Amino acid sequence: MARRCELTGKGVQSGNNVSHAKNRTRRRFLPNLVNVTLLSETLGTGVKMRISAHALRSVEHRGGLDAFLAKAKDAELSTGALAIKRKIEKAQVAAS
């Protein structure tokens, strides 16, 4: 399982540990990933995803999973999130 957010694409970054003597050793900065079930109002079901805590706040700020995916760029989304976005778009067109 990759350490990458399914909604924002946020992943592992690298940098240095710097000691008091300015010795530098490489380290990894891991994203804060959480397993959540987000509810889609259009589909009426829950969707399990592994997203960053920052993305979870963004989803809540934008008004839910449907609104977040509507504004999200396709290049940032994982294949699973992209498939969910397409399902939501089809369901909204069918409801209209």
Backbone as CSV, one residue per row, in Angstrom:
resi,resn,N_x,N_y,N_z,CA_x,CA_y,CA_z,C_x,C_y,C_z
1,MET,0.849,-1.170,0.000,0.000,0.000,0.000,0.898,1.237,0.000
2,ALA,0.701,2.076,-0.973,1.532,3.269,-1.113,1.174,4.297,-0.041
3,ARG,2.171,5.044,0.386,1.938,6.109,1.368,1.594,7.379,0.619
4,ARG,0.395,7.404,0.048,-0.049,8.532,-0.746,-1.541,8.747,-0.500
5,CYS,-1.935,9.999,-0.345,-3.341,10.344,-0.141,-4.105,10.109,-1.441
6,GLU,-5.272,9.465,-1.351,-6.059,9.151,-2.536,-6.756,10.375,-3.128
7,LEU,-6.948,11.415,-2.333,-7.667,12.588,-2.830,-6.740,13.724,-3.256
8,THR,-5.704,13.989,-2.489,-4.839,15.128,-2.798,-3.524,14.733,-3.434
9,GLY,-3.146,13.472,-3.354,-1.881,13.031,-3.917,-0.684,13.337,-3.030
10,LYS,-0.922,13.791,-1.818,0.169,14.107,-0.897,0.896,12.821,-0.539
11,GLY,2.235,12.847,-0.632,3.017,11.647,-0.386,4.202,11.895,0.512
12,VAL,5.141,10.972,0.477,6.328,11.037,1.321,7.281,12.106,0.788
13,GLN,7.861,12.885,1.701,8.885,13.851,1.352,10.174,13.444,2.049
14,SER,11.297,13.923,1.537,12.569,13.589,2.165,13.274,14.859,2.601
15,GLY,14.142,14.708,3.581,14.883,15.850,4.100,16.039,15.365,4.939
16,ASN,16.481,16.192,5.847,17.633,15.879,6.679,17.297,15.985,8.157
17,ASN,17.885,15.073,8.955,17.992,15.285,10.386,19.266,16.103,10.584
18,VAL,19.180,17.178,11.324,20.355,18.024,11.540,20.669,18.030,13.024
19,SER,21.858,17.539,13.360,22.271,17.488,14.754,22.794,18.852,15.196
20,HIS,23.098,18.953,16.487,23.644,20.192,17.023,24.984,20.531,16.365
21,ALA,25.734,19.492,15.975,27.030,19.678,15.318,26.875,19.843,13.800
22,LYS,25.647,20.017,13.328,25.316,20.211,11.914,25.606,18.979,11.050
23,ASN,25.646,17.789,11.691,25.744,16.566,10.908,24.384,16.296,10.281
24,ARG,24.368,15.963,9.004,23.107,15.749,8.302,22.966,14.290,7.894
25,THR,21.830,13.706,8.254,21.495,12.361,7.810,20.120,12.408,7.175
26,ARG,19.926,11.617,6.139,18.653,11.651,5.403,17.537,11.047,6.243
27,ARG,16.355,11.584,6.068,15.166,11.083,6.748,13.966,11.230,5.842
28,ARG,12.859,10.648,6.250,11.617,10.712,5.477,10.533,11.388,6.312
29,PHE,9.760,12.252,5.674,8.598,12.871,6.299,7.366,12.157,5.747
30,LEU,6.669,11.405,6.598,5.519,10.621,6.160,4.235,11.436,6.317
31,PRO,3.310,11.326,5.373,2.035,12.039,5.512,1.177,11.394,6.595
32,ASN,0.316,12.173,7.183,-0.582,11.694,8.234,-1.812,11.070,7.574
33,LEU,-1.718,9.782,7.244,-2.802,9.096,6.544,-3.736,8.417,7.538
34,VAL,-5.032,8.515,7.271,-6.049,7.877,8.101,-7.020,7.122,7.208
35,ASN,-7.518,5.996,7.715,-8.533,5.227,7.006,-9.901,5.744,7.432
36,VAL,-10.687,6.225,6.475,-11.997,6.789,6.784,-13.042,6.261,5.805
37,THR,-14.281,6.324,6.217,-15.405,6.039,5.341,-16.150,7.349,5.129
38,LEU,-16.121,7.848,3.907,-16.787,9.102,3.572,-18.124,8.794,2.922
39,LEU,-19.155,9.526,3.309,-20.488,9.293,2.772,-20.725,10.151,1.541
40,SER,-21.188,9.512,0.483,-21.560,10.224,-0.733,-23.069,10.426,-0.721
41,GLU,-23.484,11.695,-0.765,-24.915,11.998,-0.730,-25.606,11.570,-2.020
42,THR,-24.927,11.716,-3.144,-25.513,11.358,-4.430,-25.692,9.856,-4.562
43,LEU,-24.660,9.099,-4.196,-24.723,7.641,-4.315,-25.483,7.007,-3.154
44,GLY,-25.500,7.680,-2.021,-26.200,7.154,-0.856,-25.442,6.040,-0.156
45,THR,-24.151,5.942,-0.372,-23.340,4.889,0.244,-22.076,5.494,0.835
46,GLY,-21.397,4.682,1.628,-20.109,5.075,2.184,-18.981,4.562,1.312
47,VAL,-17.895,5.320,1.250,-16.736,4.970,0.443,-15.520,4.933,1.357
48,LYS,-14.840,3.775,1.424,-13.640,3.653,2.250,-12.447,4.184,1.472
49,MET,-11.663,5.061,2.119,-10.496,5.655,1.491,-9.391,5.822,2.521
50,ARG,-8.168,5.935,2.025,-7.016,6.247,2.878,-6.523,7.626,2.460
51,ILE,-6.855,8.621,3.276,-6.558,9.998,2.920,-5.783,10.671,4.052
52,SER,-5.179,11.808,3.735,-4.441,12.564,4.751,-5.427,13.334,5.633
53,ALA,-4.977,13.681,6.819,-5.811,14.452,7.742,-6.128,15.818,7.142
54,HIS,-5.199,16.383,6.371,-5.418,17.669,5.706,-6.536,17.544,4.670
55,ALA,-6.555,16.440,3.933,-7.607,16.222,2.934,-8.961,16.036,3.605
56,LEU,-8.981,15.391,4.759,-10.229,15.200,5.488,-10.823,16.544,5.897
57,ARG,-9.978,17.456,6.342,-10.447,18.803,6.684,-10.944,19.532,5.448
58,SER,-10.266,19.333,4.301,-10.672,19.984,3.060,-12.028,19.464,2.579
59,VAL,-12.252,18.163,2.736,-13.535,17.572,2.354,-14.654,18.183,3.189
60,GLU,-14.435,18.292,4.490,-15.443,18.888,5.365,-15.677,20.360,5.019
61,HIS,-14.605,21.080,4.698,-14.716,22.504,4.382,-15.514,22.735,3.098
62,ARG,-15.325,21.883,2.110,-16.011,22.057,0.833,-17.442,21.544,0.843
63,GLY,-17.848,20.852,1.903,-19.230,20.435,2.008,-19.480,18.980,1.679
64,GLY,-18.494,18.130,1.826,-18.693,16.703,1.627,-17.880,16.158,0.466
65,LEU,-17.934,14.845,0.324,-17.146,14.155,-0.693,-17.560,14.548,-2.101
66,ASP,-18.858,14.676,-2.345,-19.342,15.006,-3.693,-18.819,16.364,-4.154
67,ALA,-18.893,17.351,-3.278,-18.423,18.695,-3.638,-16.914,18.722,-3.814
68,PHE,-16.193,17.969,-2.978,-14.734,17.942,-3.089,-14.310,17.331,-4.417
69,LEU,-14.914,16.211,-4.786,-14.539,15.542,-6.033,-14.942,16.357,-7.252
70,ALA,-16.011,17.120,-7.156,-16.434,17.950,-8.286,-15.391,19.016,-8.604
71,LYS,-14.732,19.549,-7.561,-13.733,20.597,-7.764,-12.329,20.051,-7.991
72,ALA,-12.085,18.789,-7.630,-10.737,18.219,-7.681,-10.296,17.975,-9.122
73,LYS,-8.987,18.147,-9.351,-8.412,17.858,-10.661,-8.228,16.352,-10.805
74,ASP,-8.472,15.834,-12.001,-8.365,14.402,-12.232,-6.940,13.892,-12.051
75,ALA,-5.944,14.720,-12.323,-4.549,14.297,-12.221,-4.138,14.028,-10.778
76,GLU,-4.768,14.702,-9.821,-4.409,14.525,-8.417,-5.041,13.283,-7.803
77,LEU,-6.154,12.830,-8.350,-6.912,11.735,-7.749,-6.316,10.381,-8.096
78,SER,-6.486,9.423,-7.186,-6.085,8.054,-7.474,-7.111,7.425,-8.414
79,THR,-6.805,6.240,-8.902,-7.722,5.587,-9.840,-9.047,5.253,-9.166
80,GLY,-8.988,4.859,-7.896,-10.220,4.552,-7.171,-11.080,5.791,-6.957
81,ALA,-10.447,6.900,-6.584,-11.175,8.151,-6.363,-11.734,8.674,-7.676
82,LEU,-10.995,8.483,-8.771,-11.463,8.920,-10.088,-12.696,8.126,-10.511
83,ALA,-12.703,6.833,-10.211,-13.863,5.995,-10.534,-15.087,6.443,-9.735
84,ILE,-14.882,6.797,-8.475,-15.989,7.281,-7.644,-16.512,8.606,-8.184
85,LYS,-15.595,9.473,-8.637,-16.002,10.760,-9.207,-16.880,10.541,-10.436
86,ARG,-16.504,9.600,-11.285,-17.295,9.299,-12.493,-18.675,8.754,-12.132
87,LYS,-18.746,7.876,-11.110,-20.032,7.339,-10.669,-20.944,8.452,-10.170
88,ILE,-20.367,9.389,-9.411,-21.158,10.494,-8.869,-21.674,11.375,-10.004
89,GLU,-20.809,11.663,-10.985,-21.235,12.484,-12.125,-22.360,11.817,-12.905
90,LYS,-22.264,10.503,-13.120,-23.319,9.768,-13.833,-24.625,9.776,-13.061
91,ALA,-24.529,9.610,-11.740,-25.724,9.605,-10.908,-26.389,10.978,-10.891
92,GLN,-25.604,12.060,-10.924,-26.174,13.393,-10.921,-26.854,13.686,-12.259
93,VAL,-26.262,13.208,-13.364,-26.880,13.414,-14.684,-28.180,12.623,-14.781
94,ALA,-28.189,11.400,-14.242,-29.381,10.562,-14.286,-30.504,11.149,-13.422
95,ALA,-30.137,11.800,-12.329,-31.132,12.388,-11.428,-31.747,13.654,-12.017
96,SER,-31.041,14.305,-12.910,-31.541,15.569,-13.481,-32.596,15.355,-14.534
